[in-house]
Amino acid sequence: MQPHAVPRAMSDASAPTDAEVAACIRALIARRGPGKTICPSEVASALRSDWRPLMPTVRSVAGELAASGELAVTQQGRPVDPLRARGPIRLGLPSD
């Protein structure tokens, strides 16, 4: 996959791996640029046309990336745990 390339939506029968979800998160955030965020639903819809069932996986992978320091997960501008947060969250690059 090329740098910053977003995978095409898969058929509804195939579920993406955690590695594919992580790659998609990285690509979308890189494409959006520093200081900008994405919605987890953008990741899910980029991976699968029937994207709603992927939301727990996207949040889980986002949590892993945040724990490693690679990703910032926020809600109303404040850091949150993506698995515990209720309501909309945003994914972006961590502030230095």
C-alpha positions as CSV (number, residue, x, y, z in Angstrom):
1,M,0.0,0.0,0.0
2,Q,1.3,3.5,-0.8
3,P,1.9,5.9,2.0
4,H,-1.3,7.7,3.0
5,A,-3.3,5.4,0.7
6,V,-6.7,4.6,2.0
7,P,-7.9,1.0,1.4
8,R,-11.0,0.6,-0.8
9,A,-14.1,-0.5,0.9
10,M,-14.3,-4.3,1.2
11,S,-17.2,-6.4,0.5
12,D,-19.6,-6.7,3.4
13,A,-18.7,-10.4,3.8
14,S,-15.0,-9.8,4.7
15,A,-14.0,-8.1,8.0
16,P,-10.8,-6.1,8.0
17,T,-8.0,-7.1,10.3
18,D,-6.8,-4.9,13.1
19,A,-3.7,-4.1,11.0
20,E,-5.9,-3.0,8.1
21,V,-8.0,-0.8,10.5
22,A,-4.8,0.7,11.9
23,A,-3.4,1.4,8.5
24,C,-6.6,3.1,7.4
25,I,-6.6,5.3,10.6
26,R,-3.0,6.3,9.9
27,A,-3.7,7.0,6.2
28,L,-6.8,9.1,6.9
29,I,-5.1,11.1,9.6
30,A,-2.0,11.7,7.5
31,R,-4.2,12.8,4.6
32,R,-6.2,15.2,6.9
33,G,-3.0,16.8,8.2
34,P,-1.5,18.0,11.5
35,G,-3.9,19.7,13.9
36,K,-6.9,18.0,12.2
37,T,-9.0,15.1,13.3
38,I,-11.2,12.4,11.8
39,C,-14.3,10.6,12.9
40,P,-14.0,6.9,13.5
41,S,-17.0,6.4,11.1
42,E,-14.8,7.7,8.3
43,V,-12.4,4.8,9.0
44,A,-15.2,2.3,9.1
45,S,-16.9,3.6,5.9
46,A,-13.5,3.6,4.1
47,L,-13.1,-0.1,4.9
48,R,-16.6,-1.5,4.4
49,S,-19.8,-0.4,2.8
50,D,-21.8,-1.8,5.7
51,W,-19.6,0.2,8.2
52,R,-21.6,0.4,11.4
53,P,-20.7,-3.1,12.7
54,L,-17.0,-2.1,12.4
55,M,-17.3,0.8,14.9
56,P,-16.3,-1.3,18.0
57,T,-13.3,-2.6,16.1
58,V,-12.3,0.9,15.0
59,R,-12.6,2.2,18.6
60,S,-10.6,-0.8,19.9
61,V,-7.8,-0.3,17.4
62,A,-7.8,3.5,18.1
63,G,-7.4,2.7,21.8
64,E,-4.3,0.5,21.0
65,L,-2.8,3.3,18.9
66,A,-3.5,5.8,21.6
67,A,-1.9,3.6,24.3
68,S,1.2,3.4,22.1
69,G,1.3,7.2,21.8
70,E,0.7,7.2,18.1
71,L,-2.8,8.6,18.2
72,A,-4.8,11.1,20.3
73,V,-8.5,10.3,21.0
74,T,-10.6,13.2,22.1
75,Q,-14.2,14.1,22.9
76,Q,-15.0,17.8,23.1
77,G,-11.3,18.5,22.9
78,R,-10.4,16.4,25.9
79,P,-8.5,13.1,25.9
80,V,-10.7,10.0,26.4
81,D,-10.6,6.3,26.4
82,P,-12.3,5.3,23.1
83,L,-13.7,2.1,24.6
84,R,-15.3,4.0,27.5
85,A,-16.4,7.2,25.9
86,R,-20.0,7.5,25.0
87,G,-21.0,9.6,22.1
88,P,-18.8,11.0,19.3
89,I,-15.0,11.0,19.5
90,R,-12.3,12.3,17.2
91,L,-9.0,10.7,16.2
92,G,-5.9,12.8,15.4
93,L,-2.2,13.0,15.8
94,P,-1.0,13.6,19.4
95,S,0.1,17.1,20.3
96,D,3.9,17.4,20.8
